[in-house]
Amino acid sequence: MSTKCPGSDMRNITAGVYACPGCGEAVEIFSDEMRRRCPKCKEWVAKEETPSCVQWCSSARSCLGEDRWQAVMEALGKDPDK
């Protein structure tokens, strides 16, 4: 039996609104994103929570794909080569 990662199903994407730390502007960040630039002041706005699987799931790299996995690791401040 094959199971599919629930985080890879694009039908389950949700959005949250976060305040920009630079200017207070409301910035929409989707559940498949770690951070987004504020359209007003260009400051990075990050979600308060971290992804549920990237830091502990051994399949996260192959599940997300190399480019997205690298971007998530960078956003978390982790060295993806270690």
Number of C-alpha atoms within 10 A of each C-alpha: 2 4 5 8 12 9 17 12 10 10 8 10 12 10 11 11 12 19 15 22 14 13 12 12 16 16 20 18 19 15 16 18 16 20 20 18 15 22 12 13 13 12 14 14 21 21 18 9 7 13 16 9 12 17 13 9 10 10 12 17 17 10 16 17 11 12 9 16 17 17 15 23 17 13 15 17 9 13 10 13 6 4
